[in-house]
Every structure is written in structure tokens, then in C-alpha cells.
Amino acid sequence: MTDSAPHIETQAAGRRLRLLSYNVQMGISSSRPHHYVTNIWKHVLPASCRFRNLDRVAQLAADFDVVALQELDAGSHRTGYVHMTEYLAQKAGFPFWHHQLNRNLGHLAQHGNGLLSRTLPTEVSEHRLPGMMPGRGALMVRYGHGDNALVVMLIHLALGQRTRLLQLDYISELLSGYHHAVLMGDMNCVPGSLEMKRLFQRTRLCEPTEERHTFPSWRPNRSIDHILVTPELSVASCHVVNHACSDHLPVAMELILPDDIHLPA
């Protein structure tokens, strides 16, 4: 995106909010299936190419207001003890960031999700998602108060369908009372799946009007990365960004916010 206007702006068409969701795979670039084997060492050892890829992610993220990132490290041996969420926030010029640590392996890995925001949230809460294995979480961010609050939730769901059903049931309870809600992240399931159908039945989130293929990045044929919103939030645009720094492609959305939502300064 090349628009140089302010990141959160008021126009005749309404106040705009730009969202991005991206599974960055620890800054590991994958462009062929065999890279899962040849690049496996980068998941445990430092690699200089990691930060070249992260710089490209930061350049992309700089054009958005709220960025949900999955598969980041909070500073361990494999990143040279660099906190990746903080690194991206500084590189992209975000005044607020938050990292949710979901899998703590000490010096080996500090795996989790990251949020970058142009606006200071009113409240941030972390939630552990149910499942047989630990390591999946939801990050819930609220802007504003009461009925006029905007709630953004960042998630990275499990690989197994049974666990995803439990996780989305839990998420449905968290989001059920909000009229202005956004759910974004790597959900590891397509819109027509059983677990997504249950999500749409139990919340006010809208089903996407079309599938947007994000995985694998070199030949995308699966729609598993999503930005979902409630009907009170008008979607001006939504598309997959051709930005292959990972095995996933990012999803971008521009919202038109209702007049009664007042984001904190």
C-alpha cells in the first residue's frame, strides 16, 4: 500500500481503520515444500536472513493501524535474544506493542503472538486456549468503553479439528457480548469447515463472502488466515497481500467504523 494519508483518518465515507494479519513463521522465508526440511535448523539456531525478512514485514506493516502477527519469538537463542515483536514495532514505527508468550522453552524458544497498534488500547487481556497440548492463546484488545468499544482478538488455532472446535467455542463465549468485534489470525481452517460454521452460529461474526487463499505462500490454495468482523463494522476492502516472507500470505482489511466508536487518542 502506498497511501501516505494519516493511518486513522476521518473522511466523508467514515473513519477508516486498516488491519493486517500475518503468520510470519519466525521470519523464515519458505517458497517450496522442501524448505520445511532445509530450513528446519532456523527454528532452533540464529540466521541472519531472519532479520532481512522481518525488515520486509515491518515495511509492509507500517501502512496499517492494527497488525496481528503469529509465530514470533520474544527473545531466545534462535533470534540472538532479539524480541521480534518489539523489533517489528520499532522498525515500523508503532507506539504500542504487546507480545503473548504461549510456549516458553527457555533459552531455546519464546514462541507466541504479537500485536502492533497505532492507538493505545484501553485494555489488553491474554487467554489460554483449551487443548491437549499447551501453546495456543488468544490476545484480546479493547479500544474504548461500554457499547462503543471496539474489540480486536488475535488468535492462532491448533492443527487438529477437535481442538479447534474447543478453542472456537471458548472464543465464541469471549466475543458473544460485543457488537463491534474483530477476530483475526491463523485459524488453520477454511470458512466452510465445521468449526467455522459453529463460530458463525454462536457469534455475530460474519462469514466471508469469498475464500481468500493464503497458504502455502508459493502456491496458495487454502483459506486459513482470516479477518472476521461483526455486521456493525463496514468492510471497505479485504484482500490477500502478495508478500512472500513466510509460508503464509498476509490478509489486509480496511474498515469503516461507525460514528459512535471513539478510539482513544
C-alpha positions in Angstrom: 0.0 0.0 0.0 1.3 3.5 -0.8 -1.3 5.8 0.7 0.6 8.4 2.7 -2.5 9.8 4.5 -2.8 9.5 8.3 -3.2 6.0 9.5 -6.6 6.6 11.2 -8.5 9.3 9.3 -11.9 10.8 9.1 -13.4 11.2 5.7 -16.9 11.7 4.3 -17.2 8.0 4.0 -16.4 7.4 7.7 -13.5 6.8 9.9 -11.0 4.2 8.4 -9.1 1.5 10.2 -6.5 -0.6 8.4 -6.0 -4.1 9.7 -3.3 -6.7 8.8 -3.0 -10.4 9.9 0.2 -12.2 9.1 1.8 -15.5 10.2 5.4 -14.7 9.8 6.9 -18.1 10.6 9.7 -16.8 12.8 11.0 -14.7 9.9 11.8 -17.8 7.9 11.1 -17.5 4.1 9.6 -20.6 2.6 9.0 -20.7 -1.2 9.0 -24.5 -1.8 7.7 -27.6 0.1 11.2 -28.9 0.7 12.1 -25.7 2.6 10.3 -27.2 5.6 13.2 -29.6 5.7 16.1 -27.5 4.6 15.1 -24.6 6.8 14.3 -26.6 9.9 17.6 -25.5 11.6 16.4 -21.9 11.5 13.7 -22.8 14.1 16.5 -23.5 16.7 19.6 -21.6 15.6 20.2 -17.9 14.7 20.0 -17.0 11.0 21.0 -13.6 9.5 18.3 -13.9 6.8 15.6 -13.8 9.5 16.0 -10.1 10.1 16.1 -9.3 6.4 12.7 -10.9 6.2 11.5 -9.1 9.3 12.5 -5.8 7.9 10.3 -6.6 4.9 7.4 -7.4 7.2 8.0 -4.1 9.1 7.9 -2.2 5.8 4.5 -3.8 5.0 3.1 -3.3 8.5 4.0 0.4 8.5 0.9 1.1 6.3 -1.6 -0.3 8.8 -3.2 0.7 12.1 -3.6 -2.7 13.9 -1.3 -5.6 13.0 -1.9 -9.2 14.3 1.2 -11.3 14.0 1.6 -15.0 14.6 4.7 -17.2 15.2 7.1 -14.7 16.8 9.8 -15.2 19.3 10.1 -13.0 22.4 13.9 -13.3 22.5 15.8 -16.6 22.7 19.0 -18.2 21.3 17.4 -18.7 17.8 16.9 -14.9 17.4 20.1 -13.8 19.1 17.9 -12.8 22.1 16.1 -10.2 20.0 12.4 -9.7 20.9 10.8 -10.0 17.5 7.5 -8.1 18.3 9.4 -5.2 19.8 11.8 -5.2 16.9 8.9 -5.0 14.4 7.2 -2.3 16.4 10.3 -0.1 16.3 11.1 -0.8 12.7 7.5 0.0 11.6 7.1 3.0 13.9 4.3 1.6 16.2 4.0 3.3 19.6 2.3 0.3 21.2 3.0 -3.4 21.0 2.2 -6.5 23.1 3.5 -10.0 23.0 1.6 -13.0 24.2 4.0 -15.8 25.2 2.3 -19.1 24.5 5.2 -21.6 24.5 8.1 -20.9 26.9 11.1 -23.2 26.1 13.6 -21.0 28.0 16.7 -20.1 26.0 15.6 -22.4 23.1 12.4 -20.6 22.2 9.9 -18.0 23.4 7.0 -18.6 21.0 3.9 -16.5 20.7 1.7 -13.9 19.1 2.4 -10.2 18.7 0.1 -7.1 18.3 1.2 -3.8 16.9 -1.1 -0.8 17.3 -1.1 2.9 16.4 -3.7 3.6 19.1 -3.2 2.8 22.8 -5.7 0.2 23.8 -8.0 0.7 26.8 -7.4 -2.9 27.9 -5.4 -5.9 26.9 -6.1 -9.4 28.2 -4.4 -12.8 27.5 -6.3 -16.0 27.3 -5.0 -19.6 27.2 -7.0 -21.7 24.6 -8.1 -25.2 25.6 -6.3 -28.2 24.1 -4.3 -31.3 24.9 -1.0 -29.5 24.3 -0.2 -26.1 25.7 1.0 -23.3 23.4 -2.1 -21.7 21.9 -3.5 -18.4 23.0 -5.9 -15.6 22.3 -5.0 -11.9 22.8 -8.0 -9.7 23.4 -7.6 -5.9 22.9 -10.3 -3.4 23.7 -10.4 0.2 22.4 -12.9 2.5 24.2 -15.6 1.7 26.7 -19.0 0.1 27.0 -21.2 -0.4 24.0 -19.0 1.9 21.9 -15.9 -0.2 22.4 -14.1 -1.9 19.6 -12.7 -5.3 20.5 -9.9 -6.9 18.4 -8.9 -10.5 19.1 -5.7 -12.1 17.8 -5.6 -15.9 17.6 -3.5 -18.8 16.3 -5.5 -22.1 16.4 -4.4 -25.7 16.7 -3.8 -28.1 13.8 -6.4 -30.7 14.9 -10.1 -30.1 14.2 -11.3 -31.4 17.6 -9.1 -29.0 19.4 -10.1 -26.1 17.1 -13.8 -26.8 18.0 -13.0 -26.4 21.7 -10.9 -23.3 21.1 -13.6 -21.6 18.9 -16.3 -22.4 21.4 -14.2 -20.7 24.1 -13.6 -17.7 21.8 -17.3 -17.5 21.0 -18.1 -17.0 24.7 -15.5 -14.3 25.0 -16.9 -12.4 21.9 -20.6 -13.0 22.3 -21.4 -9.8 24.1 -19.7 -7.4 21.7 -21.3 -5.6 18.8 -18.1 -4.2 17.4 -15.7 -7.1 17.2 -12.8 -8.3 15.0 -11.3 -11.8 15.1 -8.1 -12.1 13.2 -5.3 -14.6 12.8 -4.1 -18.0 11.5 -7.2 -20.2 12.2 -5.9 -23.3 10.4 -9.4 -24.0 8.9 -11.4 -22.8 5.9 -14.7 -20.8 6.1 -16.9 -23.8 5.3 -15.4 -26.1 7.9 -17.5 -27.5 10.8 -15.6 -25.4 13.4 -16.1 -22.1 11.5 -19.8 -22.8 11.0 -20.2 -23.2 14.7 -18.3 -20.0 15.3 -20.7 -18.1 12.9 -23.7 -19.7 14.7 -22.5 -18.7 18.2 -21.3 -15.2 17.5 -22.3 -12.2 15.4 -19.2 -12.5 13.2 -19.9 -12.6 9.5 -18.9 -15.4 7.2 -16.5 -14.2 4.4 -18.3 -13.6 1.1 -15.4 -15.3 -0.7 -12.4 -17.5 0.1 -9.0 -15.8 0.1 -6.2 -18.3 -0.3 -3.2 -17.6 1.9 -1.4 -21.0 2.3 1.1 -22.1 1.1 2.6 -18.8 0.1 4.3 -20.2 -3.1 1.0 -21.8 -4.4 -1.9 -20.6 -2.2 -4.9 -23.0 -2.3 -6.2 -22.9 1.3 -8.1 -20.1 3.0 -6.9 -20.5 6.6 -5.9 -16.9 7.6 -8.8 -14.7 8.3 -10.1 -11.3 9.5 -13.7 -11.7 10.6 -15.9 -8.8 11.8 -19.4 -8.2 13.1 -22.0 -6.6 10.8 -21.8 -3.2 12.5 -18.3 -2.8 11.1 -18.4 -2.0 7.4 -15.7 -3.6 5.2 -14.3 -1.2 2.6 -11.9 -3.7 1.2 -10.3 -7.1 2.0 -7.6 -8.9 0.1 -4.6 -11.2 0.3 -1.2 -9.3 0.0 1.4 -10.8 -2.3 4.2 -10.7 0.3 6.0 -14.0 0.5 8.2 -13.7 3.6 6.7 -16.8 5.2 4.8 -20.0 4.3 1.6 -17.9 4.7 0.5 -14.8 2.9 -1.0 -11.9 4.9 -4.6 -10.7 4.8 -5.4 -7.0 4.8 -8.7 -5.3 5.5 -9.9 -1.7 5.6 -12.9 -1.0 7.9 -15.2 2.0 8.0 -16.1 2.5 11.7 -19.5 3.6 12.9 -19.7 7.2 14.2 -20.3 6.1 17.7 -16.9 4.3 18.0 -14.4 6.7 19.5 -10.8 5.3 19.5 -8.6 6.7 22.3 -6.1 9.3 21.2 
